[in-house]
Every structure is written in structure tokens, then in C-alpha cells.
Amino acid sequence: MTPGDSQDKSMLLWTIHEPSTIALTIMYSLSFLLGFIGNLMSLRVLTSRRSRRLAGVSATRSLLVNLAVCDLAVVCVCMPITLGSQIYTAWVYGDLLCRAVPFTQAISVSASVLTLTVISVNRYYSVRSPLRARSMFTRRRILATVAVVWTLSSIMCAPIAVMNRRREISFETFTILVCQEEWPQLRLKYNVLLFVMLYCLPVTFNLTIGFLTGRRLWGGRKSTFADLDPRSQALHSSRLKTRQKIAKMVVCLVLLFAVSWLPLYVADLWIDCEQRPSSWLLQTRPFAQWLGLTNSSLNPICYCFIGDLYHTRCNPRQKPLFVLRIKVPGVVFFFLYACQPTCFISKAWE
């Protein structure tokens, strides 16, 4: 290979000088920092000793832990490799990661939406029939449900791990390896199946359950507790407000999932239907994939601002343990860790 050929190869493979790649690099970096720190803090809060002491929160807490694990897998595995393959178009990560990265993305998305479905059902029964919910959503059954969620996700997404493989692309003077899905004829049908089973049906079901739960929480009869003593009324009011807050959080998680992943599903189905996809569609797809992966970084924000997950009970005199300062071009982030974070938990989680 002559020096000129080597320069041509370098210009062809490296895309870091392109505006779209620069934008994606900044966007992925911010999403990674937000998702990594946010999900680690979520796991710490949800698995804290203070949280584990109350059996009433075990069902929702265990499901949120599973959701945070899915999100952390996407952030730590999918985001770096996806950005790396965008910066350097040749696949240099080996055959194992060629199969593992798309499979991890698919199985995490599947497990996330199925976990959201279980959470929605759990919250609906907790509002409609609290006593029945306690017997239905025991810790053992929740763990079994989580195992079923991952098993179903693995079965549905297994073809992605099988069909992804490295392939050589030859040019006049050099050859490169790329990672691609190689389907005989069923790629479009399989993607339609995933779109229906892992997007349309779960999102529609979760929004419907969320509507029914909200109707019971906000449309219930308030006069039922008018004869109670002031202390009981205050307790009921506190439980109701917390249940409403949790219901808002679940609906927000579902809407975030729907908005984040719809562009990528549409782009992939559109590309599959076209024999020669237009250049703008191919150039837009990486941004759609970034939006989908960033869903895993936005979920902790939903826990924090809507679910009030990071409600902190500290001694006012307690000094911060540390301040984490992260500087990104043009932006400086300060993460203040003041004391042991605890979940906002009460009997309303039952």
C-alpha cells in the first residue's frame, strides 16, 4: 500500500472531522456522564439499607432496580461502542462484540419496556385492590417475574446475536471489516415483529393502565374519608399524594420510552423497505439511535424530579463528603454529594 493509498484509507475510515460526528461525540459524552452517574445513584438509593427495611416497597423497588440495571448496561456497553464505530467506520472490536453490542441494546430495550409493563400493573392493583396487590406481588413472585422478563427478552432478541457478523468490504487497494446484520429475507418481518411486540403493544397497554390508575387516584370519591379523625385524614392524604406522584413517574417513564425509541424504529423500518435508502435517511439514523440510547440516561431524571427518588434526609450541619467537578467543552458540571441519599418511601408504596 502506497502512502497515498494509506492517506485515502485514513480519510475514508475516520469521520471525526465531520460536523455530524463532532455533534454526536458531544451528545454521546453528555448522555454517558448523565446516565452513568444517574443510574449508579439510582441503584445506590434503591438498594440502601433504609429502603430494604420496609417490605411494602419491595415490589416497586425491585422492578426499578431491574430497570436501572438495563439502563446501566446500555450506557456502559452500547454508548461507547456505538460512538466508536461512528468515529472509525471499520469494525475493530472483534466478532464477540459485533454480536454482543446489538444484542445488549435489543435485550435491554425489551427488558425495560416489559419491566415498565409489570410496574404499571403493580401500581394499578396497588391502587385498585391494595390487599390483593400484597398477595400478588410478593418478593418471590417479583423475582420470578424479573427472570421471566429477561428470558422472554433473550428469546425475542436472540436472532440479532445470530445474524450480526463481521464482513469484509474490498476497495481497490485495501480491505476493511464491518459489522452488519446479514439476513436472508426475513429482516423486515422480524423488525416489524419487534416493533409490534416491544413498542406498539407495551406502550399502548402501559398508557391505558396509566390512564385507569390515574382515574382512580384523581377521580376517586374524597368524601369517603370525611368522617375520619384529622390524623387519619392526614395519613390518607399523604398516601394519596405519594401514590399520585408514583403514577406520574410511571407514565412519564412510558412516554420517555415511546418518544425516545420511535424515531429509530421508524428509520430502521423505512431503510428495510427501501432498496436504496436516501442519503438523508442514512445520515439521520445515528441521531435516532442516540436518542433511543439516551432514554437510559433520562430515566434517572424522571425518578428524581417526578418520583422524588433522591429525597435526602440529612443533618443540616453535615458537610458534603465530596464535590465532583466534570468539565466538558463549554460546560462545567458540579455533582454535590451531601449525605447518604434515601428513597422517598412510605406506606403509599404498598
C-alpha positions in Angstrom: 0.0 0.0 0.0 1.5 3.3 -1.1 1.4 6.4 1.2 -1.3 7.9 -0.9 -3.4 4.8 -0.5 -2.9 4.9 3.2 -4.0 8.5 3.4 -7.1 7.7 1.3 -7.9 4.8 3.7 -7.5 7.1 6.7 -9.7 9.8 5.3 -12.4 7.1 4.4 -12.4 5.4 7.8 -12.0 8.4 10.2 -15.1 10.6 10.4 -14.1 12.7 13.4 -13.6 15.8 11.2 -17.3 15.7 10.0 -19.7 18.1 11.7 -22.3 15.3 12.4 -19.6 13.1 14.1 -18.5 16.1 16.2 -22.1 16.7 17.3 -22.6 13.0 18.1 -19.4 12.9 20.1 -20.6 15.8 22.3 -24.1 14.4 22.6 -22.9 10.8 23.5 -20.4 12.2 26.0 -23.1 14.2 27.8 -25.5 11.3 27.7 -22.9 8.9 29.0 -22.0 11.1 32.0 -25.6 11.7 32.9 -26.6 8.1 32.5 -23.6 6.6 34.3 -23.8 8.8 37.4 -27.7 8.9 37.4 -28.1 5.1 37.2 -25.4 4.4 39.8 -27.1 6.8 42.2 -30.4 5.2 41.5 -29.1 1.8 42.3 -27.5 3.0 45.5 -30.7 4.6 46.6 -32.9 1.7 45.7 -30.6 -0.9 47.4 -29.8 1.2 50.5 -30.4 -0.4 53.9 -33.1 2.2 54.8 -35.0 1.2 51.7 -34.7 -2.5 52.3 -36.2 -2.3 55.8 -39.7 -1.8 54.6 -41.3 -4.8 52.9 -44.0 -2.6 51.4 -41.7 -1.1 48.9 -40.0 -4.3 47.8 -42.1 -4.8 44.7 -41.8 -1.5 43.0 -38.2 -1.1 44.3 -37.1 -4.4 42.8 -38.6 -3.6 39.5 -36.9 -0.1 39.4 -33.6 -1.8 40.3 -34.1 -4.1 37.2 -34.9 -1.0 35.1 -31.8 0.8 36.3 -29.6 -2.3 35.5 -31.0 -2.3 32.0 -30.2 1.4 31.6 -26.7 1.0 33.0 -26.0 -1.9 30.6 -27.0 0.4 27.7 -24.9 3.3 29.0 -21.7 1.2 29.7 -21.8 -1.2 26.7 -23.8 0.3 23.8 -23.0 4.0 24.0 -19.1 3.8 23.9 -19.0 1.1 21.1 -21.7 2.9 19.0 -19.8 6.2 19.2 -16.5 4.4 18.5 -17.9 2.8 15.4 -19.3 6.2 14.3 -15.9 7.8 14.6 -14.0 5.0 13.0 -16.2 3.2 10.5 -14.2 -0.1 10.3 -15.1 -2.7 13.0 -12.1 -3.3 15.2 -13.8 -4.7 18.3 -13.9 -8.4 17.3 -16.6 -10.8 16.4 -17.9 -11.2 20.0 -18.7 -7.5 20.4 -20.1 -7.4 16.9 -22.8 -9.8 18.2 -22.9 -8.7 21.8 -23.4 -4.9 21.4 -26.6 -5.1 19.2 -27.9 -7.9 21.3 -27.3 -5.9 24.5 -29.1 -3.0 23.1 -32.1 -5.1 22.0 -32.4 -7.1 25.1 -32.1 -4.1 27.4 -34.8 -2.2 25.5 -37.0 -5.3 25.6 -36.4 -5.9 29.3 -37.0 -2.2 30.0 -40.4 -2.0 28.3 -41.5 -5.3 29.8 -40.4 -4.1 33.3 -42.4 -0.9 32.8 -45.4 -3.1 32.0 -45.1 -5.0 35.2 -44.6 -1.8 37.2 -47.8 -0.4 35.6 -49.8 -3.5 36.5 -48.3 -3.4 40.0 -49.3 0.2 40.6 -52.8 -0.3 39.2 -53.5 -3.2 41.5 -51.9 -1.3 44.4 -54.5 1.5 43.9 -57.5 -0.6 43.0 -57.0 -3.5 45.4 -54.1 -3.0 47.9 -54.7 -6.2 49.8 -54.8 -8.3 46.7 -51.6 -6.5 45.4 -49.8 -7.5 48.6 -50.5 -11.2 48.0 -49.9 -11.0 44.2 -46.6 -9.0 44.2 -44.6 -10.8 46.8 -40.8 -10.6 46.7 -40.5 -14.2 45.4 -43.0 -13.6 42.6 -41.4 -10.3 41.6 -38.0 -12.0 41.3 -39.6 -14.8 39.2 -41.3 -12.1 37.1 -37.9 -10.4 36.5 -36.4 -13.8 35.5 -39.3 -14.3 33.0 -38.8 -10.8 31.6 -35.1 -11.5 30.9 -35.9 -14.9 29.5 -38.5 -13.6 27.1 -36.3 -10.7 26.1 -33.4 -13.2 25.4 -35.6 -15.4 23.2 -37.1 -12.5 21.2 -33.7 -10.8 20.6 -31.6 -14.0 20.1 -31.8 -13.7 16.2 -29.9 -10.4 16.4 -26.9 -12.1 18.0 -27.0 -14.8 15.4 -27.4 -12.6 12.3 -24.8 -10.0 13.3 -21.4 -10.8 12.0 -18.2 -9.2 10.6 -18.0 -8.9 6.8 -15.1 -7.8 4.6 -15.6 -4.9 2.2 -12.9 -4.7 -0.5 -11.8 -1.5 -2.2 -9.2 -1.1 -4.9 -6.2 -1.1 -2.6 -7.4 -2.2 0.8 -10.0 -4.2 2.7 -11.9 -3.4 5.9 -14.1 -5.3 8.3 -17.6 -4.0 9.1 -20.2 -5.4 11.5 -23.6 -5.9 9.8 -26.8 -7.9 10.1 -27.0 -10.4 7.4 -30.5 -11.7 6.9 -31.6 -13.9 4.1 -35.1 -12.5 3.6 -36.8 -12.1 7.0 -35.2 -8.9 8.2 -38.2 -6.6 7.5 -40.6 -9.2 9.0 -38.5 -9.6 12.1 -38.2 -5.8 12.7 -41.9 -5.4 12.2 -42.4 -8.1 14.8 -40.1 -6.3 17.3 -41.9 -3.0 16.6 -45.3 -4.5 17.4 -44.2 -6.7 20.4 -41.7 -4.4 22.0 -43.2 -1.0 21.2 -46.8 -0.8 20.0 -48.4 -3.3 22.3 -46.5 -2.4 25.5 -46.7 1.3 25.1 -50.4 1.2 24.3 -51.0 -1.2 27.2 -49.0 0.9 29.7 -50.6 4.2 28.7 -54.1 2.5 29.1 -53.2 1.1 32.5 -51.7 4.5 33.5 -55.0 6.2 32.5 -57.1 3.8 34.6 -54.7 4.2 37.5 -54.9 8.0 37.3 -58.7 7.9 37.0 -58.9 6.1 40.3 -56.3 8.3 42.0 -57.6 11.7 40.8 -61.3 10.8 40.3 -62.0 8.9 43.4 -64.5 9.9 46.0 -62.9 12.2 48.6 -65.9 12.2 50.9 -65.2 8.6 51.8 -62.7 9.7 54.4 -64.5 12.8 55.6 -65.6 11.0 58.8 -62.1 10.1 59.8 -60.2 11.8 62.6 -57.7 14.5 61.5 -54.7 12.3 62.0 -56.2 9.5 59.8 -57.2 12.1 57.2 -53.6 13.5 57.1 -52.2 9.9 56.7 -54.6 9.2 53.9 -53.8 12.5 52.2 -50.1 11.7 52.4 -50.5 8.3 50.9 -52.7 9.6 48.1 -50.2 12.3 47.2 -47.3 9.8 47.1 -49.3 7.3 45.0 -50.2 10.1 42.6 -46.5 11.0 42.4 -45.5 7.4 41.6 -48.3 7.1 39.0 -47.0 10.3 37.3 -43.5 8.8 37.3 -44.6 5.6 35.7 -46.5 7.4 32.9 -43.5 9.7 32.4 -41.2 6.7 32.0 -43.5 5.2 29.4 -43.8 8.5 27.5 -40.0 8.9 27.6 -39.6 5.4 26.2 -42.1 6.0 23.5 -40.7 9.3 22.3 -37.0 8.1 22.5 -37.3 4.9 20.6 -40.0 5.7 18.0 -37.6 7.6 15.5 -35.2 4.6 15.4 -37.9 2.1 14.8 -39.3 4.2 12.0 -35.9 4.8 10.5 -35.0 1.1 10.5 -38.3 0.0 9.0 -38.0 2.7 6.4 -34.5 1.6 5.5 -35.6 -2.0 5.3 -38.4 -1.1 2.9 -36.1 0.8 0.5 -33.8 -0.9 -1.8 -31.6 2.2 -2.0 -32.3 4.3 1.1 -31.8 8.0 0.6 -28.6 9.6 2.0 -30.5 11.9 4.4 -32.2 8.9 6.0 -28.9 7.1 6.5 -27.3 10.3 7.9 -30.3 10.8 10.3 -30.3 7.3 11.7 -27.2 7.7 14.0 -29.1 10.6 15.7 -32.2 8.5 16.1 -30.1 5.8 17.7 -28.5 8.3 20.0 -32.0 9.5 21.1 -33.0 5.9 21.8 -29.9 5.1 23.8 -30.3 8.4 25.7 -33.6 7.1 27.1 -31.4 5.2 29.6 -29.8 8.4 30.7 -33.1 10.3 31.1 -34.9 7.7 33.3 -32.9 8.7 36.5 -34.0 12.3 35.9 -37.6 11.1 35.9 -37.0 9.2 39.2 -35.5 12.4 40.7 -37.9 15.2 39.7 -41.2 13.3 39.4 -40.8 10.2 41.6 -38.8 12.2 44.2 -36.4 9.2 44.5 -33.5 11.2 45.7 -35.3 12.7 48.7 -32.5 13.4 51.1 -32.8 13.5 54.8 -29.6 15.0 56.2 -28.4 16.7 59.2 -28.2 20.4 58.3 -24.8 20.7 59.9 -23.4 17.7 57.9 -20.8 18.8 55.5 -20.5 17.4 51.9 -18.4 14.3 51.5 -17.1 15.4 48.1 -17.8 17.5 45.1 -17.4 16.0 41.7 -16.4 18.5 39.0 -16.6 17.4 35.4 -15.7 19.8 32.6 -16.9 19.4 29.1 -16.1 21.9 26.3 -18.3 24.9 27.2 -20.0 23.3 30.2 -18.9 22.5 33.7 -20.9 20.1 35.8 -20.8 20.0 39.6 -22.2 16.9 41.4 -22.6 17.6 45.1 -22.9 14.5 47.3 -24.0 15.8 50.7 -25.0 12.7 52.6 -26.4 9.3 52.3 -29.4 9.5 49.8 -32.5 7.7 50.7 -35.7 6.8 48.9 -38.8 8.7 49.5 -40.7 5.8 50.9 -44.0 5.5 52.8 -46.8 3.1 53.2 -48.3 4.5 50.0 -45.8 2.3 48.0 -47.7 -0.7 49.2 
